[in-house]
Amino acid sequence: MEDQWELTLIQCGRITANTNAPLLGREPGAPVELPIWMGAVTDGKVRVLIDTGIGEDLDEIVAGPEPNCLQEPGEHTAAALKRAVGWGPEDVDIVINTHLHYDHCGGNRLFSNARFYVQRREWEAAKDPKGDTAYLYWPKYLSGPDMPPERWVLLDGEKELLPGLRVFPTPGHTPGHQSVLLSTGDGALCYVGDAVSVLENLTEDVVTSIHVDPEQSLKSYAEIRRRADQVIPGHDYRLREYSHGGFVLK
């Protein structure tokens, strides 16, 4: 029998935008703050963090790729994690990065005892970024004294990391994006990162405004719908902080 996992959704920053900003080709909607989410996951034995937010690099982010990024002191990765579930960075056993854009791996270096799981294709894209989305990759988050190479686990496709917890490729937003599928008491919960930024990407087959391959995005949406009973999109403003579930699909 698969283990049952519990997830706590944690906000670790915000981006001022509009409701349609994540939907390619849509006219601007109402002003809104799009949350930067991370997910604390446990089966009662192992402590897993899905994505790590922007860390404490707000000033550099505002001066560079995202001038509309906001973060309160309580939203710093370590502070937000402690407030939500009582874990310190040293308590986390595994970090899963859905992808390696700066707002999903900026806090990685805080987790001194964790191993980091990412798709090999994503690692390679982040190490040598190219194209229109290259500015979203910050190679400094991938190495250095706090991030020795032996702590990274590079995956080649779908992998069950622990009973009831697996990752599977969902490319399109980035070349090596992966989503996390959890067995929970309410069915299969899929933490989809930025494969799906807001729910309408998935339910209306509207590609995310930031992407590298729209056809791959649509294939990823179909795969997510096939597997998931609930989903947690990467920046949906209608999700509630400290929620333990996502939007119900089935």
VENUR-V978184 format. One record per backbone hydrogen bond with DSSP energy under -1.0 kcal/mol. CO is the residue of the C=O (numbers start at 1). NH is the residue of the N-H. If there is no record, write none. Layout:
# VENUR-V978184
((CO & NH) (CO & NH))
This chain:
# VENUR-V978184
((6 & 42) (8 & 40) (9 & 242) (10 & 38) (13 & 36) (14 & 70) (15 & 34) (17 & 32) (18 & 21) (20 & 23) (23 & 26) (30 & 19) (32 & 17) (34 & 15) (36 & 12) (38 & 10) (39 & 50) (40 & 8) (41 & 48) (42 & 6) (47 & 93) (47 & 94) (48 & 41) (49 & 96) (50 & 39) (53 & 106) (54 & 57) (57 & 61) (58 & 62) (59 & 63) (61 & 66) (66 & 69) (68 & 16) (70 & 14) (72 & 75) (73 & 76) (76 & 80) (77 & 81) (78 & 82) (79 & 83) (80 & 84) (81 & 85) (82 & 86) (88 & 91) (89 & 92) (93 & 115) (94 & 49) (95 & 117) (96 & 51) (98 & 178) (101 & 104) (104 & 52) (105 & 108) (107 & 110) (108 & 111) (110 & 112) (111 & 114) (115 & 95) (116 & 153) (117 & 97) (118 & 155) (119 & 123) (120 & 124) (121 & 125) (122 & 126) (123 & 127) (124 & 128) (131 & 134) (133 & 136) (134 & 137) (136 & 102) (138 & 141) (139 & 142) (144 & 147) (148 & 151) (149 & 152) (151 & 116) (153 & 118) (155 & 120) (159 & 167) (162 & 165) (164 & 183) (165 & 161) (165 & 162) (166 & 181) (167 & 159) (168 & 179) (172 & 212) (172 & 213) (174 & 172) (177 & 170) (179 & 168) (180 & 191) (181 & 166) (182 & 189) (183 & 5) (184 & 187) (187 & 184) (188 & 229) (188 & 230) (189 & 182) (190 & 232) (191 & 180) (192 & 195) (193 & 234) (196 & 234) (197 & 235) (198 & 201) (199 & 202) (199 & 203) (200 & 204) (207 & 24) (213 & 217) (214 & 218) (215 & 219) (216 & 220) (217 & 221) (218 & 222) (219 & 223) (220 & 224) (221 & 225) (222 & 226) (223 & 227) (224 & 228) (229 & 249) (229 & 250) (230 & 190) (231 & 247) (232 & 192) (234 & 37) (240 & 243) (243 & 9) (247 & 231))
